[in-house]
């Protein structure tokens, strides 16, 4: 696994998100572009910053409140609309604009296991966690991103047997 590469704006957003979760004592993993950067070396330079976090519904409001005091913009109406989605939508705001941050509650056993098994990587001087390559591959497969899936499964450290076990455990046919 490589260190995460990100533009300055995205580095600030990722650092702020990691600090927010740390202060709230909430365990989580960065997924999406951040995890792809850690495993494949791509630079995070667009889109949202996505996190899966182990927290309960009450902590969702705590995160939103704390985020408002740490450089994030919170849209209370949007927060209310996403209540049933187990999602905390945030916007990291700085002088260069806003970056969307989505904190997804690990509301099922699969997500909980992914968070617990997450691996450490770094972004400059901060340690952050991302899913194991096999868990990231599962998410990428569900997103139907064949090119990224092939790149990820070609890594020498990719555990094909572990990936196949994950697919079987959730009832998806082997690829």
Phi and psi in degrees as GROMACS dihedral restraints (atoms count N, CA, C in turn):
[ dihedral_restraints ]
;  ai    aj    ak    al  type     phi  dphi    fc
    3     4     5     6     1   -99.6    20    10
    4     5     6     7     1   171.0    20    10
    6     7     8     9     1   -72.5    20    10
    7     8     9    10     1   157.9    20    10
    9    10    11    12     1   -76.4    20    10
   10    11    12    13     1   135.8    20    10
   12    13    14    15     1  -110.5    20    10
   13    14    15    16     1   130.2    20    10
   15    16    17    18     1  -150.9    20    10
   16    17    18    19     1   153.1    20    10
   18    19    20    21     1   -64.7    20    10
   19    20    21    22     1   166.3    20    10
   21    22    23    24     1   -58.0    20    10
   22    23    24    25     1   -43.6    20    10
   24    25    26    27     1   -59.9    20    10
   25    26    27    28     1   -46.9    20    10
   27    28    29    30     1   -71.5    20    10
   28    29    30    31     1   -31.8    20    10
   30    31    32    33     1   -60.4    20    10
   31    32    33    34     1   -45.0    20    10
   33    34    35    36     1   -62.7    20    10
   34    35    36    37     1   -42.2    20    10
   36    37    38    39     1   -65.8    20    10
   37    38    39    40     1   -41.9    20    10
   39    40    41    42     1   -67.1    20    10
   40    41    42    43     1   -44.3    20    10
   42    43    44    45     1   -60.0    20    10
   43    44    45    46     1   -45.6    20    10
   45    46    47    48     1   -63.6    20    10
   46    47    48    49     1   -38.9    20    10
   48    49    50    51     1   -67.4    20    10
   49    50    51    52     1   -44.2    20    10
   51    52    53    54     1   -61.7    20    10
   52    53    54    55     1   -42.0    20    10
   54    55    56    57     1   -64.8    20    10
   55    56    57    58     1   -40.5    20    10
   57    58    59    60     1   -59.0    20    10
   58    59    60    61     1   -48.9    20    10
   60    61    62    63     1   -64.8    20    10
   61    62    63    64     1   -39.3    20    10
   63    64    65    66     1   -62.7    20    10
   64    65    66    67     1   -46.5    20    10
   66    67    68    69     1   -63.3    20    10
   67    68    69    70     1   -34.1    20    10
   69    70    71    72     1   -84.4    20    10
   70    71    72    73     1    -2.4    20    10
   72    73    74    75     1    56.7    20    10
   73    74    75    76     1    46.9    20    10
   75    76    77    78     1  -114.7    20    10
   76    77    78    79     1   126.4    20    10
   78    79    80    81     1   -83.2    20    10
   79    80    81    82     1   137.4    20    10
   81    82    83    84     1  -157.7    20    10
   82    83    84    85     1   170.3    20    10
   84    85    86    87     1  -130.2    20    10
   85    86    87    88     1   142.3    20    10
   87    88    89    90     1   -83.8    20    10
   88    89    90    91     1   131.3    20    10
   90    91    92    93     1  -118.4    20    10
   91    92    93    94     1  -164.7    20    10
   93    94    95    96     1    62.7    20    10
   94    95    96    97     1  -137.5    20    10
   96    97    98    99     1   -62.0    20    10
   97    98    99   100     1   -32.9    20    10
   99   100   101   102     1   -67.2    20    10
  100   101   102   103     1   -45.1    20    10
  102   103   104   105     1   -66.9    20    10
  103   104   105   106     1   -39.0    20    10
  105   106   107   108     1   -61.5    20    10
  106   107   108   109     1   -38.4    20    10
  108   109   110   111     1   -62.9    20    10
  109   110   111   112     1   -44.1    20    10
  111   112   113   114     1   -62.4    20    10
  112   113   114   115     1   -42.2    20    10
  114   115   116   117     1   -87.6    20    10
  115   116   117   118     1   -33.7    20    10
  117   118   119   120     1  -114.7    20    10
  118   119   120   121     1    -6.9    20    10
  120   121   122   123     1    83.4    20    10
  121   122   123   124     1     4.4    20    10
  123   124   125   126     1   -66.4    20    10
  124   125   126   127     1   151.2    20    10
  126   127   128   129     1   -88.8    20    10
  127   128   129   130     1   133.9    20    10
  129   130   131   132     1   -79.9    20    10
  130   131   132   133     1   114.6    20    10
  132   133   134   135     1  -143.3    20    10
  133   134   135   136     1     3.0    20    10
  135   136   137   138     1  -162.9    20    10
  136   137   138   139     1   168.0    20    10
  138   139   140   141     1    78.9    20    10
  139   140   141   142     1  -166.7    20    10
  141   142   143   144     1   -91.0    20    10
  142   143   144   145     1   158.4    20    10
  144   145   146   147     1   -95.9    20    10
  145   146   147   148     1   120.9    20    10
  147   148   149   150     1  -113.7    20    10
  148   149   150   151     1   136.4    20    10
  150   151   152   153     1  -135.2    20    10
  151   152   153   154     1   139.2    20    10
  153   154   155   156     1  -105.6    20    10
  154   155   156   157     1   126.2    20    10
  156   157   158   159     1  -126.1    20    10
  157   158   159   160     1   141.8    20    10
  159   160   161   162     1   -85.6    20    10
  160   161   162   163     1    99.4    20    10
  162   163   164   165     1  -154.7    20    10
  163   164   165   166     1   161.5    20    10
  165   166   167   168     1   -96.6    20    10
  166   167   168   169     1   174.1    20    10
  168   169   170   171     1   -60.8    20    10
  169   170   171   172     1   -33.6    20    10
  171   172   173   174     1   -67.5    20    10
  172   173   174   175     1   -33.9    20    10
  174   175   176   177     1   -70.3    20    10
  175   176   177   178     1   -19.8    20    10
  177   178   179   180     1   -58.3    20    10
  178   179   180   181     1   -46.0    20    10
  180   181   182   183     1   -68.8    20    10
  181   182   183   184     1   -34.6    20    10
  183   184   185   186     1   -63.2    20    10
  184   185   186   187     1   -43.9    20    10
  186   187   188   189     1   -61.2    20    10
  187   188   189   190     1   -45.1    20    10
  189   190   191   192     1   -61.0    20    10
  190   191   192   193     1   -43.2    20    10
  192   193   194   195     1   -65.4    20    10
  193   194   195   196     1   -46.9    20    10
  195   196   197   198     1   -64.3    20    10
  196   197   198   199     1   -37.4    20    10
  198   199   200   201     1   -62.2    20    10
  199   200   201   202     1   -37.5    20    10
  201   202   203   204     1   -61.8    20    10
  202   203   204   205     1   -22.0    20    10
  204   205   206   207     1   -98.5    20    10
  205   206   207   208     1     4.6    20    10
  207   208   209   210     1  -129.6    20    10
  208   209   210   211     1    33.3    20    10
  210   211   212   213     1    89.0    20    10
  211   212   213   214     1     8.7    20    10
  213   214   215   216     1  -103.0    20    10
  214   215   216   217     1   149.6    20    10
  216   217   218   219     1  -101.9    20    10
  217   218   219   220     1   133.1    20    10
  219   220   221   222     1  -116.5    20    10
  220   221   222   223     1   127.1    20    10
  222   223   224   225     1   -99.1    20    10
  223   224   225   226     1   104.5    20    10
  225   226   227   228     1   -60.8    20    10
  226   227   228   229     1   -35.8    20    10
  228   229   230   231     1   -65.2    20    10
  229   230   231   232     1   -43.1    20    10
  231   232   233   234     1   -64.6    20    10
  232   233   234   235     1   -40.2    20    10
  234   235   236   237     1   -59.5    20    10
  235   236   237   238     1   -43.6    20    10
  237   238   239   240     1   -64.9    20    10
  238   239   240   241     1   -39.5    20    10
  240   241   242   243     1   -67.7    20    10
  241   242   243   244     1   -24.7    20    10
  243   244   245   246     1   -97.0    20    10
  244   245   246   247     1     7.5    20    10
  246   247   248   249     1   -51.4    20    10
  247   248   249   250     1   -46.7    20    10
  249   250   251   252     1   -76.7    20    10
  250   251   252   253     1   -12.0    20    10
  252   253   254   255     1   -88.7    20    10
  253   254   255   256     1    -3.0    20    10
  255   256   257   258     1    54.5    20    10
  256   257   258   259     1    46.8    20    10
  258   259   260   261     1  -131.6    20    10
  259   260   261   262     1   137.9    20    10
  261   262   263   264     1  -112.1    20    10
  262   263   264   265     1   103.1    20    10
  264   265   266   267     1   -85.9    20    10
  265   266   267   268     1   126.1    20    10
  267   268   269   270     1  -128.8    20    10
  268   269   270   271     1   164.4    20    10
  270   271   272   273     1  -131.8    20    10
  271   272   273   274     1   119.6    20    10
  273   274   275   276     1   -79.7    20    10
  274   275   276   277     1   123.7    20    10
  276   277   278   279     1  -116.3    20    10
  277   278   279   280     1   131.5    20    10
  279   280   281   282     1  -143.6    20    10
  280   281   282   283     1  -170.1    20    10
  282   283   284   285     1   -61.9    20    10
  283   284   285   286     1   -22.7    20    10
  285   286   287   288     1   -93.1    20    10
  286   287   288   289     1     0.1    20    10
  288   289   290   291     1   124.8    20    10
  289   290   291   292     1  -153.5    20    10
  291   292   293   294     1  -122.9    20    10
  292   293   294   295     1   147.1    20    10
  294   295   296   297     1  -124.7    20    10
  295   296   297   298     1   128.4    20    10
  297   298   299   300     1   -68.3    20    10
  298   299   300   301     1   139.3    20    10
  300   301   302   303     1  -129.0    20    10
  301   302   303   304     1   126.2    20    10
  303   304   305   306     1  -113.7    20    10
  304   305   306   307     1   118.0    20    10
  306   307   308   309     1  -105.5    20    10
  307   308   309   310     1   110.9    20    10
  309   310   311   312     1   -97.7    20    10
  310   311   312   313     1   128.6    20    10
  312   313   314   315     1   -70.8    20    10
  313   314   315   316     1   132.6    20    10
  315   316   317   318     1   -75.1    20    10
  316   317   318   319     1    81.2    20    10
  318   319   320   321     1   -92.5    20    10
  319   320   321   322     1     7.4    20    10
  321   322   323   324     1  -139.4    20    10
  322   323   324   325     1   168.6    20    10
  324   325   326   327     1   -63.7    20    10
  325   326   327   328     1   -35.3    20    10
  327   328   329   330     1   -62.6    20    10
  328   329   330   331     1   -49.3    20    10
  330   331   332   333     1   -63.9    20    10
  331   332   333   334     1   -40.9    20    10
  333   334   335   336     1   -59.6    20    10
  334   335   336   337     1   -41.7    20    10
  336   337   338   339     1   -66.8    20    10
  337   338   339   340     1   -38.4    20    10
  339   340   341   342     1   -62.2    20    10
  340   341   342   343     1   -42.9    20    10
  342   343   344   345     1   -65.4    20    10
  343   344   345   346     1   -46.4    20    10
  345   346   347   348     1   -61.3    20    10
  346   347   348   349     1   -33.5    20    10
  348   349   350   351     1   -92.9    20    10
  349   350   351   352     1     4.1    20    10
  351   352   353   354     1   -55.3    20    10
  352   353   354   355     1   154.0    20    10
  354   355   356   357     1  -113.6    20    10
  355   356   357   358     1   148.4    20    10
  357   358   359   360     1   -82.8    20    10
  358   359   360   361     1   142.3    20    10
  360   361   362   363     1  -144.7    20    10
  361   362   363   364     1   179.6    20    10
  363   364   365   366     1  -128.5    20    10
  364   365   366   367     1   153.9    20    10
  366   367   368   369     1  -131.8    20    10
  367   368   369   370     1   104.6    20    10
  369   370   371   372     1    55.6    20    10
  370   371   372   373     1  -115.4    20    10
  372   373   374   375     1   -99.5    20    10
  373   374   375   376     1     7.8    20    10
  375   376   377   378     1  -109.8    20    10
  376   377   378   379     1   134.9    20    10
  378   379   380   381     1   -88.9    20    10
  379   380   381   382     1   129.6    20    10
  381   382   383   384     1  -131.1    20    10
  382   383   384   385     1   162.5    20    10
  384   385   386   387     1  -111.1    20    10
  385   386   387   388     1   144.9    20    10
  387   388   389   390     1  -131.9    20    10
  388   389   390   391     1   163.1    20    10
  390   391   392   393     1   -68.6    20    10
  391   392   393   394     1   157.3    20    10
  393   394   395   396     1   -59.6    20    10
  394   395   396   397     1   156.9    20    10
  396   397   398   399     1   -55.5    20    10
  397   398   399   400     1   -39.6    20    10
  399   400   401   402     1   -67.4    20    10
  400   401   402   403     1   -36.8    20    10
  402   403   404   405     1   -70.9    20    10
  403   404   405   406     1   -39.8    20    10
  405   406   407   408     1   -62.7    20    10
  406   407   408   409     1   -40.6    20    10
  408   409   410   411     1   -60.2    20    10
  409   410   411   412     1   -39.0    20    10
  411   412   413   414     1   -62.2    20    10
  412   413   414   415     1   -45.1    20    10
  414   415   416   417     1   -64.7    20    10
  415   416   417   418     1   -40.8    20    10
  417   418   419   420     1   -66.7    20    10
  418   419   420   421     1   -38.4    20    10
  420   421   422   423     1   -62.3    20    10
  421   422   423   424     1   -41.9    20    10
  423   424   425   426     1   -66.6    20    10
  424   425   426   427     1   -28.6    20    10
  426   427   428   429     1   -83.0    20    10
  427   428   429   430     1    -2.2    20    10
  429   430   431   432     1    58.7    20    10
  430   431   432   433     1    42.2    20    10
  432   433   434   435     1  -102.6    20    10
  433   434   435   436     1    82.5    20    10
  435   436   437   438     1   -62.4    20    10
  436   437   438   439     1   -38.0    20    10
  438   439   440   441     1   -63.2    20    10
  439   440   441   442     1   -49.0    20    10
  441   442   443   444     1   -66.3    20    10
  442   443   444   445     1   -38.0    20    10
  444   445   446   447     1   -60.4    20    10
  445   446   447   448     1   -43.6    20    10
  447   448   449   450     1   -64.7    20    10
  448   449   450   451     1   -40.0    20    10
  450   451   452   453     1   -62.2    20    10
  451   452   453   454     1   -43.3    20    10
  453   454   455   456     1   -69.1    20    10
  454   455   456   457     1   -44.8    20    10
  456   457   458   459     1   -71.9    20    10
  457   458   459   460     1   -13.7    20    10
  459   460   461   462     1   -84.8    20    10
  460   461   462   463     1    -7.7    20    10
  462   463   464   465     1   -63.5    20    10
  463   464   465   466     1   140.8    20    10
  465   466   467   468     1   -61.3    20    10
  466   467   468   469     1   -30.7    20    10
  468   469   470   471     1   -86.1    20    10
  469   470   471   472     1    -0.3    20    10
  471   472   473   474     1   -69.1    20    10
  472   473   474   475     1   128.6    20    10
  474   475   476   477     1   -95.0    20    10
  475   476   477   478     1    93.7    20    10
  477   478   479   480     1   -61.5    20    10
  478   479   480   481     1   -40.0    20    10
  480   481   482   483     1   -63.1    20    10
  481   482   483   484     1   -42.8    20    10
  483   484   485   486     1   -63.8    20    10
  484   485   486   487     1   -38.6    20    10
  486   487   488   489     1   -63.6    20    10
  487   488   489   490     1   -45.8    20    10
  489   490   491   492     1   -61.2    20    10
  490   491   492   493     1   -38.2    20    10
  492   493   494   495     1   -62.5    20    10
  493   494   495   496     1   -41.3    20    10
  495   496   497   498     1   -62.4    20    10
  496   497   498   499     1   -43.7    20    10
  498   499   500   501     1   -61.1    20    10
  499   500   501   502     1   -44.9    20    10
  501   502   503   504     1   -63.0    20    10
  502   503   504   505     1   -41.4    20    10
  504   505   506   507     1   -64.2    20    10
  505   506   507   508     1   -25.2    20    10
  507   508   509   510     1  -105.1    20    10
  508   509   510   511     1     6.4    20    10
  510   511   512   513     1    80.0    20    10
  511   512   513   514     1    28.0    20    10
  513   514   515   516     1  -105.6    20    10
  514   515   516   517     1   137.8    20    10
  516   517   518   519     1   -64.2    20    10
  517   518   519   520     1   145.7    20    10
  519   520   521   522     1   -64.3    20    10
  520   521   522   523     1   150.9    20    10
